[in-house]
Amino acid sequence: MRKLVYYVGTTLDGYIAGPHEQVEFFPVSDQMTTWINERYPDTVPTHLRAPFGLSDAENQAFDTVVMGRGTYDPALTIGITSPYAHLRQYVVSNTLGDSDDPAVTVTTDPFELIRTLKKEPGLDIWLAGGGKLAGALLGEIDEMIIKRYPVVAGSGLSVFDGDFDPTVFHPTRSEHFDNGAVVTWFSRT
């Protein structure tokens, strides 16, 4: 059975973006970018794949992406209606309506979607965000890959935004990078 994997970057204080969706403050490094491109090329937006030399890269971890409207909107604001054309794309939104792009499916019921997708054959399902969707789907998340950057934001968009629901995950491995970031894999216990 496929897993729902929350693969996301966060600050030390648990924010995936600033209060106005800023992300430019996350420290990047060539070492970490190379690692992401080699290990998780599936998570690189389609319009950035050619500049990174990933035009022909095969999906390695994910063949499907599920995102909230807040994660999808930045692509729409720059005229991109299919940000991950190399993946099956689903947007969870109560306000978006149907997508004009046939490659993107909009749904209002993330639970039915995830349960259906998990039963299908294929690679894992990438939960790309945001925090509200991750909070709502906490009970469905099988694994997390958390890229924790050495920066404190102070406020912003939380990595999880939902009801109080303590849920235990077990760390299974970590990797450290020259920019001070640590990637840790967690599995549901």
Contact map, one row per residue, 1 for C-alpha under 8 A:
111000000000000000000000000000000000000000000000000000000000000000000000000000000000000000000000000000000000000000000111100000000000000000000000000000000000000000000000000000000000000000000
111100000000000000000000000000000000000000000000000000000000000000000000000000000000000000000000000000000000000000001111111110000000000000000000000000000000000000000000000000000000000000000
111110000000000000000000000000000000000000000000000000000000000000000000000000000000000000000000000000000000000000000100000110000000000000001110000000000000000000000000000000000000000000000
011111000000000000000000000000000000000000000000000000000000000000000000000000000000000000000000000000000000000001000100000111100000000000011110000000000000000000000000000000000000000000000
001111100000000000000000000000000000000000000000000000000000000000000000000000000000000000000000000000000000000000000000000111100000000000001111100000000000000000000000000000000000000000000
000111110000000000000000000000000000000000000000000000000000000000000000000000000000000000000000000000000000000000000000000001111000010000001011110000000000000000000000000000000000000000000
000011111000000000000000000000000000000000000000000000000000000000000000000000000000000000000000000000000000000000000000000001110000000000000001111000000000000000000000000000000000000000000
000001111100000100000000000000000000000000000000000000000000000000000000000000000000000000000000000000000000000000000000000000011000000000000000111000000000001000000000000000000000000000000
000000111110000100000000000000000000000000000000000000000000000000000000000000000000000000000000000000000000000000000000000000000000000000000000011110000000000000000000000000000000000000000
000000011111111110000000000000000000000000000000000000000000000000000000000000000000000000000000000000000000000000000000000000000000000000000000011110000000001000000000000000000000000000000
000000001111111100000000010000000000000000000000000000000000000000000000000000000000000000000000000000000000000000000000000000000000000000000000000111111000000000000000000000000000000000000
000000000111111000000000000000000000000000000000000000000000000000000000000000000000000000000000000000000000000000000000000000000000000000000000000111111000000000000000000000000000000000000
000000000111111000000000000000000000000000000000000000000000000000000000000000000000000000000000000000000000000000000000000000000000000000000000000000111100000000000000000000000000000000000
000000000111111100000000000000000000000000000000000000000000000000000000000000000000000000000000000000000000000000000000000000000000000000000000000000000000011000000000000000000000000000000
000000000111111111000000000000000000000000000000000000000000000000000000000000000000000000000000000000000000000000000000000000000000000000000000000000001011111000000000000000000000000000000
000000011110011111000010000000000000000000000000000000000000000000000000000000000000000000000000000000000000000000000000000000000110000000000000000000000001111000000000000000000000000000000
000000000100001111111110000000000000000000000000000000000000000000000000000000000000000000000000000000000000000000000000000000000000000000000000000000000001110000000000000000000000000000000
000000000000001111111110000000000000000000000000000000000000000000000000000000000000000000000000000000000000000000000000000000000000000000000000000000001011100000000000000000000000000000000
000000000000000011111100000000000000000000000000000000000000000000000000000000000000000000000000000000000000000000000000000000000000000000000000000000000011100000000000000000000000000000000
000000000000000011111100000000000000000000000000000000000000000000000000000000000000000000000000000000000000000000000000000000000000000000000000000000000001000000000000000000000000000000000
000000000000000011111110000000000000000000000000000000000000000000000000000000000000000000000000000000000000000000000000000000000000000000000000000000000001100000000000000000000000000000000
000000000000000011111111100000000000000000000000000000000000000000000000000000000000000000000000000000000000000000000000000000000000000000000000000000000000000000000000000000000000000000000
000000000000000111001111110000000000000000000000000000000000000000000000000000000000000000000000000000000000000000000000000000000000000000000000000000000000000000000000000000000000000000000
000000000000000000000111111000000000000000000000000000000000000000000000000000000000000000000000000000000000000000000000000000000000000000000000000000000000000000000000000000000000000000000
000000000000000000000111111000000000000000000000000000000000000000000000000000000000000000000000000000000000000000000000000000000000000000000000000000000000000000000000000000000000000000000
000000000010000000000011111100000000000000000000000000000000000000000000000000000000000000000000000000000000000000000000000000000000000000000000000010100000000000000000000000000000000000000
000000000000000000000001111110000000000000000000000000000000000000000000000000000000000000000000000000000000000000000000000000000000000000000000000011100000000000000000000000000010000000000
000000000000000000000000011111011000000000000000000000000000000000000000000000000000000000000000000000000000000000000000000000000000000000000000000000000000000000000000000000000010000000000
000000000000000000000000001111111000000000000000000000000000000000000000000000000000000000000000000000000000000000000000000000000000000000000000000000000000000000000000000000000110000000000
000000000000000000000000000111111100000000000000000000000000000000000000000000000000000000000000000000000000000000000000000000000000000000000000000000000000000000000000000000000000000000000
000000000000000000000000000011111110000000000000000000000000000000000000000000000000000000000000000000000000000000000000000000000000000000000000000000000000000000000000000000001100000000000
000000000000000000000000000111111111000000000000000000000000000000000000000000000000000000000000000000000000000000000000000000000000000000000000000000000000000000000000000000001110000000000
000000000000000000000000000111111111100000000000000000000000000000000000000000000000000000000000000000000000000000000000000000000000000000000000000000000000000000000000000000000000000000000
000000000000000000000000000001111111110000000000000000000000000000000000000000000000000000000000000000000000000000000000000000000000000000000000000000000000000000000000000000000000000000000
000000000000000000000000000000111111111100000000000000000000000000000000000000000000000000000000000000000000000000000000000000000000000000000000000000000000000000000000000000000000000000000
000000000000000000000000000000011111111110000000000000000000000000000000000000000000000000000000000000000000000000000000000000000000000000000000000000000000000000000000000000000000000000000
000000000000000000000000000000001111111110010000000101000000000000000000000000000000000000000000000000000000000000000000000000000000000000000000000000000000000000000000000000000000000000000
000000000000000000000000000000000111111110000000000000000000000000000000000000000000000000000000000000000000000000000000000000000000000000000000000000000000000000000000000000000000000000000
000000000000000000000000000000000011111110000000000000000001000000000000000000000000000000000000000000000000000000000000000000000000000000000000000000000000000000000000000000000000000000000
000000000000000000000000000000000011111111110000000000000011100000000000000000000000000000000000000000000000000000000000000000000000000000000000000000000000000000000000000000000000000000000
000000000000000000000000000000000001111111110000000001001111000000000000000000000000000000000000000000000000000000000000000000000000000000000000000000000000000000000000000000000000000000000
000000000000000000000000000000000000000111111000000000000111111000000000000000000000011000000000000000000000000000000000000000000000000000000000000000000000000000000000000000000000000000000
000000000000000000000000000000000000000111111000000000000000000000000000000000000001000000000000000000000000000000000000000000000000000000000000000000000000000000000000000000000000000000000
000000000000000000000000000000000000100111111101100000000000000000000000000000000001000000000000000000000000000000000000000000000000000000000000000000000000000000000000000000000000000000000
000000000000000000000000000000000000000001111111100000000000000000000000000000000011000000000000000000000000000000000000000000000000000000000000000000000000000000000000000000000000000000000
000000000000000000000000000000000000000000011111110000000000000000000000000000000011110000000000000000000000000000000000000000000000000000000000000000000000000000000000000000000000000000000
000000000000000000000000000000000000000000001111110000000000000000000000000000000010000000000000000000000000000000000000000000000000000000000000000000000000000000000000000000000000000000000
000000000000000000000000000000000000000000011111111100000000000000000000000000000000000000000000000000000000000000000000000000000000000000000000000000000000000000000000000000000000000000000
000000000000000000000000000000000000000000011111111111100000000000000000000000000000000000000000000000000000000000000000000000000000000000000000000000000000000000000000000000000000000000000
000000000000000000000000000000000000000000000111111111100000000000000000000000000000000000000000000000000000000000000000000000000000000000000000000000000000000000000000000000000000000000000
000000000000000000000000000000000000000000000001111111000000000000000000000000000000000000000000000000000000000000000000000000000000000000000000000000000000000000000000000000000000000000000
000000000000000000000000000000000000100000000001111111100000000000000000000000000000000000000000000000000000000000000000000000000000000000000000000000000000000000000000000000000000000000000
000000000000000000000000000000000000000000000000111111110000000000000000000000000000000000000000000000000000000000000000000000000000000000000000000000000000000000000000000000000000000000000
000000000000000000000000000000000000100010000000111111111000000000000000000000000000000000000000000000000000000000000000000000000000000000000000000000000000000000000000000000000000000000000
000000000000000000000000000000000000000000000000110111111000000000000000000000000000000000000000000000000000000000000000000000000000000000000000000000000000000000000000000000000000000000000
000000000000000000000000000000000000000000000000000011111100000000000000000000000000000000000000000000000000000000000000000000000000000000000000000000000000000000000000000000000000000000000
000000000000000000000000000000000000000010000000000001111110000000000000000000000000000000000000000000000000000000000000000000000000000000000000000000000000000000000000000000000000000000000
000000000000000000000000000000000000000011000000000000011111000000000000000000000000000000000000000000000000000000000000000000000000000000000000000000000000000000000000000000000000000000000
000000000000000000000000000000000000000111000000000000001111111000000000000000000000010000000000000000000000000000000000000000000000000000000000000000000000000000000000000000000000000000000
000000000000000000000000000000000000001111000000000000000111110000000000000000000000000000000000000000000000000000000000001000000000000000000000000000000000000000000000000000000000000000000
000000000000000000000000000000000000000101000000000000000011111000000000000000000000000000000000000000000000000000000000001100000000000000000000000000000000000000000000000000000000000000000
000000000000000000000000000000000000000001000000000000000011111110000000000000000000001000000000000000000000000000000000001111000000000000000000000000000000000000000000000000000000000000000
000000000000000000000000000000000000000001000000000000000010111110000000000000000000011100000000000000000000000000000000011111000000000000000000000000000000000000000000000000000000000000000
000000000000000000000000000000000000000000000000000000000000011111000000000000000000001111000000000000000000000000000000001111000000000000000000000000000000000000000000000000000000000000000
000000000000000000000000000000000000000000000000000000000000011111100000000000000001001111000000000000000000000000000000000011110000000000000000000000000000000000000000000000000000000000000
000000000000000000000000000000000000000000000000000000000000000111110000000000000000000011110000000000000000000000000000000011111000000000000000000000000000000000000000000000000000000000000
000000000000000000000000000000000000000000000000000000000000000011111111000000000000000001110000000000000000000000000000000000111100100000000000000000000000000000000000000000000000000000000
000000000000000000000000000000000000000000000000000000000000000001111111000000000000000000111000000000000000000000000000000000011101100000000000000000000000000000000000000000000000000000000
000000000000000000000000000000000000000000000000000000000000000000111111100000000000000000111001000000000000000000000000000000000000000000000000000000000000000000000000000000000000000000000
000000000000000000000000000000000000000000000000000000000000000000111111110000000000000000000000000000000000000000000000000000000100000000000000000000000000000000000000000000000000000000000
000000000000000000000000000000000000000000000000000000000000000000111111110000000000000000000000000000000000000000000000000000011100000000000000000000000000000000000000000000000000000000000
000000000000000000000000000000000000000000000000000000000000000000111111111100000010000000100000000000000000000000000000000000000000000000000000000000000000000000000000000000000000000000000
000000000000000000000000000000000000000000000000000000000000000000001111111110000000000000000000000000000000000000000000000000000000000000000000000000000000000000000000000000000000000000000
000000000000000000000000000000000000000000000000000000000000000000000111111111000000000000000000000000000000000000000000000000000000000000000000000000000000000000000000000000000000000000000
000000000000000000000000000000000000000000000000000000000000000000000001111111111110000000000000000000000000000000000000000000000000000000000000000000000000000000000000000000000000000000000
000000000000000000000000000000000000000000000000000000000000000000000001111111111000000000000000000000000000000000000000000000000000000000000000000000000000000000000000000000000000000000000
000000000000000000000000000000000000000000000000000000000000000000000000111111110000000000000000000000000000000000000000000000000000000000000000000000000000000000000000000000000000000000000
000000000000000000000000000000000000000000000000000000000000000000000000011111110000000000000000000000000000000000000000000000000000000000000000000000000000000000000000000000000000000000000
000000000000000000000000000000000000000000000000000000000000000000000000001111111000000000000000000000000000000000000000000000000000000000000000000000000000000000000000000000000000000000000
000000000000000000000000000000000000000000000000000000000000000000000000001111111110000000000000000000000000000000000000000000000000000000000000000000000000000000000000000000000000000000000
000000000000000000000000000000000000000000000000000000000000000000000000001100111110000000000000000110010000000000000000000000000000000000000000000000000000000000000000000000000000000000000
000000000000000000000000000000000000000000000000000000000000000000000000001000011111100010000000000010110000000000000000000000000000000000000000000000000000000000000000000000000000000000000
000000000000000000000000000000000000000000001110000000000000000000000001001000011111100000000000000000000000000000000000000000000000000000000000000000000000000000000000000000000000000000000
000000000000000000000000000000000000000000111100000000000000000010000000000000000111111110000000000000000000000000000000000000000000000000000000000000000000000000000000000000000000000000000
000000000000000000000000000000000000000000000100000000000000000000000000000000000111111110000000000000100000000000000000000000000000000000000000000000000000000000000000000000000000000000000
000000000000000000000000000000000000000001000100000000000010001000000000000000000001111100000000000000000000000000000000000000000000000000000000000000000000000000000000000000000000000000000
000000000000000000000000000000000000000001000000000000000000011110000000000000000001111110000000000000000000000000000000000000000000000000000000000000000000000000000000000000000000000000000
000000000000000000000000000000000000000000000000000000000000001110000000000000000001111111000000000000110000000000000000000000000000000000000000000000000000000000000000000000000000000000000
000000000000000000000000000000000000000000000000000000000000000111000000000000000101101111100000000000111000000000000000000000000000000000000000000000000000000000000000000000000000000000000
000000000000000000000000000000000000000000000000000000000000000111100000000000000000000111110000000000011110000000000000000000000000000000000000000000000000000000000000000000000000000000000
000000000000000000000000000000000000000000000000000000000000000001111001000000000000000011111000000000011110000000000000000000000000000000000000000000000000000000000000000000000000000000000
000000000000000000000000000000000000000000000000000000000000000001111000000000000000000001111100000000000111110000000000000000000000100000000000000000000000000000000000000000000000000000000
000000000000000000000000000000000000000000000000000000000000000000011000000000000000000000111111100000000111000000000000000000000000000000000000000000000000000000000000000000000000000000000
000000000000000000000000000000000000000000000000000000000000000000000000000000000000000000011111100000000011000000000000000000000000000000000000000000000000000000000000000000000000000000000
000000000000000000000000000000000000000000000000000000000000000000000000000000000000000000001111100000000000000000000000000000000000000000000000000000000000000000000000000000000000000000000
000000000000000000000000000000000000000000000000000000000000000000001000000000000000000000001111111000000100000000000000000000000000000000000000000000000000000000000000000000000000000000000
000000000000000000000000000000000000000000000000000000000000000000000000000000000000000000001111111000000100000000000000000000000000000000000000000000000000000000000000000000000000000000000
000000000000000000000000000000000000000000000000000000000000000000000000000000000000000000000001111100001100000000000000000000000000000000000000000000000000000000000000000000000000000000000
000000000000000000000000000000000000000000000000000000000000000000000000000000000000000000000001111111011100000000000000000000000000000000000000000000000000000000000000000000000000000000000
000000000000000000000000000000000000000000000000000000000000000000000000000000001000000000000000011111000000000000000000000000000000000000000000000000000000000000000000000000000000000000000
000000000000000000000000000000000000000000000000000000000000000000000000000000001100000000000000001111110000000000000000000000000000000000000000000000000000000000000000000000000000000000000
000000000000000000000000000000000000000000000000000000000000000000000000000000000000000000000000001111111000000000000000000000000000000000000000000000000000000000000000000000000000000000000
000000000000000000000000000000000000000000000000000000000000000000000000000000000100100110000000000011111000000000000000000000000000000000000000000000000000000000000000000000000000000000000
000000000000000000000000000000000000000000000000000000000000000000000000000000001100000111100000001011111100000000000000000000000000000000000000000000000000000000000000000000000000000000000
000000000000000000000000000000000000000000000000000000000000000000000000000000000000000011100000011001111110000000000000000000000000000000000000000000000000000000000000000000000000000000000
000000000000000000000000000000000000000000000000000000000000000000000000000000000000000001111001111000011111000000000000000000000000000000000000000000000000000000000000000000000000000000000
000000000000000000000000000000000000000000000000000000000000000000000000000000000000000001111100000000001111110010000000000000000000000000000000000000000000000000000000000000000000000000000
000000000000000000000000000000000000000000000000000000000000000000000000000000000000000000011100000000000111110000000000000000000000000000000000000000000000000000000000000000000000000000000
000000000000000000000000000000000000000000000000000000000000000000000000000000000000000000010000000000000011111110000000000000000000000000000000000000000000000000000000000000000000000000000
000000000000000000000000000000000000000000000000000000000000000000000000000000000000000000010000000000000011111111000000000000000000000010000000000000000000000000000000000000000000000000000
000000000000000000000000000000000000000000000000000000000000000000000000000000000000000000000000000000000000111111100000000000000000000010010000000000000000000000000000000000000000000000000
000000000000000000000000000000000000000000000000000000000000000000000000000000000000000000000000000000000000111111110000000000000000000000000000000000000000000000000000000000000000000000000
000000000000000000000000000000000000000000000000000000000000000000000000000000000000000000000000000000000010111111111000000000000000000000000000000000000000000000000000000000000000000000000
000100000000000000000000000000000000000000000000000000000000000000000000000000000000000000000000000000000000011111111100000000000000000000010000000000000000000000000000000000000000000000000
000000000000000000000000000000000000000000000000000000000000000000000000000000000000000000000000000000000000001111111110000000000000000000000000000000000000000000000000000000000000000000000
000000000000000000000000000000000000000000000000000000000000000000000000000000000000000000000000000000000000000111111111000000000000000000000000000000000000000000000000000000000000000000000
010000000000000000000000000000000000000000000000000000000000000000000000000000000000000000000000000000000000000011111111000010000000000000000000000000000000000000000000000000000000000000000
111100000000000000000000000000000000000000000000000000000000000000000000000000000000000000000000000000000000000001111111100010000000000000000000000000000000000000000000000000000000000000000
110000000000000000000000000000000000000000000000000000000000000000000000000000000000000000000000000000000000000000111111100000000000000000000000000000000000000000000000000000000000000000000
110000000000000000000000000000000000000000000000000000000000000000000000000000000000000000000000000000000000000000011111110000000000000000000000000000000000000000000000000000000000000000000
110000000000000000000000000000000000000000000000000000000000000000000000000000000000000000000000000000000000000000000111111000000000000000000000000000000000000000000000000000000000000000000
010000000000000000000000000000000000000000000000000000000000001000000000000000000000000000000000000000000000000000000001111100000000000000000000000000000000000000000000000000000000000000000
010000000000000000000000000000000000000000000000000000000001111100000000000000000000000000000000000000000000000000000000111110000000000000000000000000000000000000000000000000000000000000000
011110000000000000000000000000000000000000000000000000000000111100000000000000000000000000000000000000000000000000000000011111000000000000000000000000000000000000000000000000000000000000000
011110000000000000000000000000000000000000000000000000000000011111000000000000000000000000000000000000000000000000001100001111100000000000000000000000000000000000000000000000000000000000000
000111100000000000000000000000000000000000000000000000000000011111000000000000000000000000000000000000000000000000000000000111110000000000000000000000000000000000000000000000000000000000000
000111100000000000000000000000000000000000000000000000000000000011100000000000000000000000000000000000000000000000000000000011111000010000000000000000000000000000000000000000000000000000000
000001110000000000000000000000000000000000000000000000000000000011110010000000000000000000000000000000000000000000000000000001111100000000000000000000000000000000000000000000000000000000000
000001010000000000000000000000000000000000000000000000000000000001110010000000000000000000000000000000000000000000000000000000111111110000000000000000000000000000000000000000000000000000000
000000000000000100000000000000000000000000000000000000000000000000110110000000000000000000000000000000000000000000000000000000011111110000000000000000000000001100000000000000000000000000000
000000000000000100000000000000000000000000000000000000000000000000000000000000000000000000000000000000000000000000000000000000001111111000000000000000000000111111000000000000000000000000000
000000000000000000000000000000000000000000000000000000000000000000010000000000000000000000000000000000000000000000000000000000001111111100000000000000000000000111000000000000000000000000000
000000000000000000000000000000000000000000000000000000000000000000110000000000000000000000010000000000000000000000000000000000001111111110000000000000000000000110000000000000000000000000000
000001000000000000000000000000000000000000000000000000000000000000000000000000000000000000000000000000000000000000000000000000101111111111000000000000000000001110000000000000000000000000000
000000000000000000000000000000000000000000000000000000000000000000000000000000000000000000000000000000000000000000000000000000000011111111000000000000000000000111100000000000000000000000000
000000000000000000000000000000000000000000000000000000000000000000000000000000000000000000000000000000000000000000000000000000000001111111100000000000000000000011000000000000000000000000000
000000000000000000000000000000000000000000000000000000000000000000000000000000000000000000000000000000000000011000000000000000000000111111111000000000000000000000000000000000000000000000000
000000000000000000000000000000000000000000000000000000000000000000000000000000000000000000000000000000000000000000000000000000000000011111111000000000000000000000000010000000000000000000000
000000000000000000000000000000000000000000000000000000000000000000000000000000000000000000000000000000000000000000000000000000000000000111111000000000000000000000000000000000000000000000000
000100000000000000000000000000000000000000000000000000000000000000000000000000000000000000000000000000000000001001000000000000000000000011111100000000000000000000000000000000000000000000000
001111000000000000000000000000000000000000000000000000000000000000000000000000000000000000000000000000000000000000000000000000000000000011111111000000000000000000000000000000000000000000010
001110000000000000000000000000000000000000000000000000000000000000000000000000000000000000000000000000000000000000000000000000000000000000011111000000000000000000000000000000000000000000110
001111000000000000000000000000000000000000000000000000000000000000000000000000000000000000000000000000000000000000000000000000000000000000001111100000000000000000000000000000000000000011110
000011100000000000000000000000000000000000000000000000000000000000000000000000000000000000000000000000000000000000000000000000000000000000001111110000000000000000000000000000000000000011100
000011110000000000000000000000000000000000000000000000000000000000000000000000000000000000000000000000000000000000000000000000000000000000000011111000000000000000000000000000000000001111000
000001111100000000000000000000000000000000000000000000000000000000000000000000000000000000000000000000000000000000000000000000000000000000000001111100000000000000000000000000000000001111000
000000111100000000000000000000000000000000000000000000000000000000000000000000000000000000000000000000000000000000000000000000000000000000000000111110000000000000000000000000000000111100000
000000001111000000000000000000000000000000000000000000000000000000000000000000000000000000000000000000000000000000000000000000000000000000000000011111000000000000000000000000000000111100000
000000001111000000000000011000000000000000000000000000000000000000000000000000000000000000000000000000000000000000000000000000000000000000000000001111100000000000000000000000000001110000000
000000000011000000000000001000000000000000000000000000000000000000000000000000000000000000000000000000000000000000000000000000000000000000000000000111110000000000000000000000000001100000000
000000000011100000000000011000000000000000000000000000000000000000000000000000000000000000000000000000000000000000000000000000000000000000000000000011111000000000000000000000000000000000000
000000000011100000000000000000000000000000000000000000000000000000000000000000000000000000000000000000000000000000000000000000000000000000000000000001111100000000000000000000000000000000000
000000000011101001000000000000000000000000000000000000000000000000000000000000000000000000000000000000000000000000000000000000000000000000000000000000111111000000000000000000000000000000000
000000000000100000000000000000000000000000000000000000000000000000000000000000000000000000000000000000000000000000000000000000000000000000000000000000011111000000000000000000000000000000000
000000000000001001100000000000000000000000000000000000000000000000000000000000000000000000000000000000000000000000000000000000000000000000000000000000001111100000000000000000000000000000000
000000000000001111111000000000000000000000000000000000000000000000000000000000000000000000000000000000000000000000000000000000000000000000000000000000001111110000000000000000000000000000000
000000000000001111101000000000000000000000000000000000000000000000000000000000000000000000000000000000000000000000000000000000000010000000000000000000000011111000000000000000000000000000000
000000000000011110000000000000000000000000000000000000000000000000000000000000000000000000000000000000000000000000000000000000000010000000000000000000000001111110000000000000000000000000000
000000010100011100000000000000000000000000000000000000000000000000000000000000000000000000000000000000000000000000000000000000000110010000000000000000000000111110000000000000000000000000000
000000000000000000000000000000000000000000000000000000000000000000000000000000000000000000000000000000000000000000000000000000000111111000000000000000000000011111000000000000000000000000000
000000000000000000000000000000000000000000000000000000000000000000000000000000000000000000000000000000000000000000000000000000000011111100000000000000000000011111100000000000000000000000000
000000000000000000000000000000000000000000000000000000000000000000000000000000000000000000000000000000000000000000000000000000000011001100000000000000000000000111110000000000000000000000000
000000000000000000000000000000000000000000000000000000000000000000000000000000000000000000000000000000000000000000000000000000000000001000000000000000000000000011111000000000000000000000000
000000000000000000000000000000000000000000000000000000000000000000000000000000000000000000000000000000000000000000000000000000000000000000000000000000000000000001111100000000000000000000000
000000000000000000000000000000000000000000000000000000000000000000000000000000000000000000000000000000000000000000000000000000000000000000000000000000000000000000111110000000000000000000000
000000000000000000000000000000000000000000000000000000000000000000000000000000000000000000000000000000000000000000000000000000000000000000000000000000000000000000011111000000000000000000000
000000000000000000000000000000000000000000000000000000000000000000000000000000000000000000000000000000000000000000000000000000000000000001000000000000000000000000001111100000000000000000000
000000000000000000000000000000000000000000000000000000000000000000000000000000000000000000000000000000000000000000000000000000000000000000000000000000000000000000000111110000000000000000011
000000000000000000000000000000000000000000000000000000000000000000000000000000000000000000000000000000000000000000000000000000000000000000000000000000000000000000000011111000000000000001111
000000000000000000000000000000000000000000000000000000000000000000000000000000000000000000000000000000000000000000000000000000000000000000000000000000000000000000000001111100000000000001111
000000000000000000000000000000000000000000000000000000000000000000000000000000000000000000000000000000000000000000000000000000000000000000000000000000000000000000000000111111000000000111100
000000000000000000000000000000000000000000000000000000000000000000000000000000000000000000000000000000000000000000000000000000000000000000000000000000000000000000000000011111000000000111100
000000000000000000000000000000000000000000000000000000000000000000000000000000000000000000000000000000000000000000000000000000000000000000000000000000000000000000000000001111100000000111000
000000000000000000000000000000000000000000000000000000000000000000000000000000000000000000000000000000000000000000000000000000000000000000000000000000000000000000000000001111110000011110000
000000000000000000000000000000000000000000000000000000000000000000000000000000000000000000000000000000000000000000000000000000000000000000000000000000000000000000000000000011111000011100000
000000000000000000000000000000000000000000000000000000000000000000000000000000000000000000000000000000000000000000000000000000000000000000000000000000000000000000000000000001111101111000000
000000000000000000000000000000110000000000000000000000000000000000000000000000000000000000000000000000000000000000000000000000000000000000000000000000000000000000000000000000111111110000000
000000000000000000000000000010110000000000000000000000000000000000000000000000000000000000000000000000000000000000000000000000000000000000000000000000000000000000000000000000011111100000000
000000000000000000000000001110010000000000000000000000000000000000000000000000000000000000000000000000000000000000000000000000000000000000000000000000000000000000000000000000001111100000000
000000000000000000000000000000000000000000000000000000000000000000000000000000000000000000000000000000000000000000000000000000000000000000000000000011000000000000000000000000011111110000000
000000000000000000000000000000000000000000000000000000000000000000000000000000000000000000000000000000000000000000000000000000000000000000000000001111000000000000000000000000011111111000000
000000000000000000000000000000000000000000000000000000000000000000000000000000000000000000000000000000000000000000000000000000000000000000000000001110000000000000000000000001111001111100000
000000000000000000000000000000000000000000000000000000000000000000000000000000000000000000000000000000000000000000000000000000000000000000000000111100000000000000000000000001110000111110000
000000000000000000000000000000000000000000000000000000000000000000000000000000000000000000000000000000000000000000000000000000000000000000000000111100000000000000000000001111100000011111000
000000000000000000000000000000000000000000000000000000000000000000000000000000000000000000000000000000000000000000000000000000000000000000000011110000000000000000000000001111000000001111100
000000000000000000000000000000000000000000000000000000000000000000000000000000000000000000000000000000000000000000000000000000000000000000000011110000000000000000000000111110000000000111110
000000000000000000000000000000000000000000000000000000000000000000000000000000000000000000000000000000000000000000000000000000000000000000000111000000000000000000000000111100000000000011111
000000000000000000000000000000000000000000000000000000000000000000000000000000000000000000000000000000000000000000000000000000000000000000001110000000000000000000000001110000000000000001111
000000000000000000000000000000000000000000000000000000000000000000000000000000000000000000000000000000000000000000000000000000000000000000000000000000000000000000000001110000000000000000111
